[in-house]
Amino acid sequence: VLLRLAEDEHVLLLTIHHIAFDGSSYQTLFAELARFYDDPSTELPSLPLQFVDYANSDLAQRWSEPSQAYWRAQMEGVASFNGLPSDKPRRPVGSFTGQSLHRVIPKDIDDALSALAAENGVSRFTTCLAAFFVQLSRYLRTQDCVVGTPLSGRVQPGLDGLIGFFANALPLRAQVDHDLSFAEFLNHVHKISLMAQQHQDLDVRQVISDLGYAGETAFTPLNQIMFSFEENRDEDLVLGGHSAQKLPLMRQQAAFDLECSLIKHANGRLEACWVYSDALFETQTISDFARTFETTLRHLLDAPDQPMKEISISVRSPQFAPSKAPAGPTPLFIDMFEAQAAASPQAIACKWVADDGVVKTQTYGALNAQADRMVATMLRLGIGATAPVAVCVGTLGDTIANLIAVHKIGAAYMILDPALPADRSQIMFTQAGCQCAIGSVAKGQVPPGTIEISAAQDCDDGPLMPEHQKARDAANVAVILFTSGSTGMPKAVITTQKMMCVNAIMGSSLTDKPDDAPVTTLL
């Protein structure tokens, strides 16, 4: 659309669907637009490839085995959700509404960034990404961080001059070792980035599918946070001697929870554009996070050879106030719960309204004791960590105790809703590999021959069991959930023990109620 504002002033508005256009297409579009403006009869040179040729080639050869093997190894044990704790509850189906804010990176930080990148033989993108990983590690209190980044996807010869969508948003996974100096960590991130570029022919959707995370609707699997760095994206558009100036548009859509795009303009200015989901975050939260990124950059650039654990970075937002840099193995949810039960046994752990309308509560001590009795019963019947356990939903107190009991024996749980049709429940039970069902088991809810334990009748009310020693691993499966099955058959989605821990930490930081957080986030 061409809008005429005055005799010598016009605005050209171009709207192009992302399915047919990516960031690398701008230069080609502007060059061809200027050429046709100067001479409408001009003929463009023939292209060696058309997009349909690329599509047919891509469908024929699919993806290389080396790339599949690389991403399979790189993403082994990774959680589906790797994002920030949100200010607002996450909806079952994600919203794509968003807002953006822009900040100019101070020149002294920009200069130090360029100097350190040159000194270490890495790009400014790698340097900024490394600092971003460090910030995320401290916010999420984990060394294992995942950030998505857009790659051009134009790996075949002859694609540079094409207009189309080739970009691929692949996840970069880094282990943030705070014993390292920032300069040493830079080398780690540099290698990760190079390997991702070498294996970018694998579509991110295939990576998600291989991990069993397809079908998620509440968030984009793997990539909830995106990071990119663009050099000199200020392509000039000159039409018949008339110069054109880009007009910034405020984005009101967010494809991810949070996107950080650093743009190095032709005039030397380094700008950070933050796009965020306003269904999840308040503006102040993202503004604080953006300022903290600049602070993180400044401190890391000031002391690149100092161990990162010795570098203090204050966090402005009280919702995201991190503890010291994580060290040692990832704690498990059940460890956190048991510690809370020991520290505050009389604190209220859960509250619910019974069928008769009476409000009921249960303390941490009572909940822990009930879970221990269920553990003793399961162990007596030979139920251990080797197979998932189906937890049939009953009263809230009993259900939570049963979920905790499953964690205590080191197994994964799958929740069965009594409202589901019996045949669907049995399909889920079988697909998950369960051998035992605990709780209020409805008739026909599980296959014949299943070991059934009723929390109301079969649990041992004797002395509490001694502490059951078992191997615990943050990479083990903690929860098995199933999709709605709207496409035919319900599909299983797993959550690891590590992700349970992250959820609990996120709950603690948001609620500011340490007595409630571990149980609140369990369900």
C-alpha positions, 0 to 999 in steps of 0.5 A: 500500500502506498500512502500519500502524506504530501506532494513529496512525502509517501509511505510504502507499507509492505505486508508479507506472510512469513511463510514466503519471506525471511530476514535474508529476503530483504536485500533481494526484495529491495534490490529488485524493487528499486530495479523495477521502479527505475525501469518497469520493463527490466528483465531479471536474470534467471535463477539457478533454482526456484523455491519449488526446486528447493522444496522438492529437493528437501522432500526427496533427501529429507535430512542427513543422518549426521545432523539427526545424530548430532541433534539427538546427542545434543538434546538428550535429556533436555526438558521441553520447557526451558523458559522464564517464570511468568508473571501471569498463569500460562494458558493451556493454549498459548497466546501470540499477543505481544509487546516490544521494547527497545534499548540502545546498548551504551557505547562503552559496552559496545566497544568492549564487546567488539574488543573482546570478540576480536581478541578471542577470535569469535563473533559479537553474536557469540559474545553476547549469546554467552553473556545471555546464557550466563544471565539465564543460568543465574535466573533459572538456577541451573547450569543447563540452559537452552536458547533458540536462535534463527539460522538462515537455512540456506545451505544449498548453493544457489539459494542466496538470491531467492525470496522465500522462507528458509530460516530455521530456529534451532535450539542451542544448549550450553552448560554454564560452568561458573568456575570458568572465566567468561573468556573460557566460556566464550570458547564453549559457546563458539563451538556450540554455535559452529556445530549448530550451523554445520547441522542446520539442515535438520528442521527444528520440528524434526528435533521436537518430534524426535524428542517426543515433544510434538503436540504441545499447545501451551508453549513452543517446545524447546525454544521459549527464549530466542536470541539473535544478532544482526549486522547492518540490517539498514538496507537502503532503498533508493527509488528513482533517486528518491531516498527512503527511510525505514519507519519502525513498527511496534510489534504486537505479536510474540511467537515465543515467550521472549525474543532478544534481537541485537541489531548493529545499525549502519551508523554504529548504534547497537540496539536491543529489541525485546519482544515478549508475550504480554499474556505472560509478562508485565512490561516492568519485568522485561524492562528489568530483565533487559537492564540486567542483561546490560549489567551482565554484559558490562561486568563480564566484559570488565573481567573476562579472565575472572571466574564467573562465580566471583562476578557479582551481578545484581538482579533488579526484579524481586521476582527473579532474584537468584541465589548464588550461581548453581554448583553441584548436581541438580536437586530433585523435587522430592528432596526439596519437598522432604526438606520442607516437610522436615523444616515446617511440618505444621505448615499447610501444604494443601487446601481443598474443598471436599464434596460436602463443601467443607474446606480441608487442609493437610500439613507438610508433616501429615502429607509426608507421612501419608506418602511414606505409608504408600511407599511402604505398601508399594515396596512390599508389593514389589513396586519400584522405580523400574516402571511408571505408576498410574495415579488415579485422581481422587480427593486432592490430599490423597492424590498429592500424597500418591504423587509424592510417594511415586517420586519417593520410590524414584518412579515416574507417574502418569495421572488418570482422570476418572472422567476419561473413557475407560478405553482411552485410560487403558490405552494411556496406561499401556502406552506409558508402560505402567504396571501398577495403579494407585488411588481411586481406581475406577472400574475398567480404568486399567487393564485386567491383571494390573496391581491396584492399590487403594489409598483408602484401604490398602495402605499400611498404617503402621510405623513409618518406613525407614528412608529408602536409599535409591539412585536419583538422577535429574535426567530421569522421567518424572511425569508422563502426560498425554495430548488430547488425541484430537489427531487420532491417538493420544501421544505421550509427553514426558517431563524430567526430574530436572524440569520438576525442580525448575518448576518448584524453583519458579514457584518459589520465586513467584509466590514468595511463600516457601511453605507452599511452593514445592507442593503448589507447583507439583500439579 
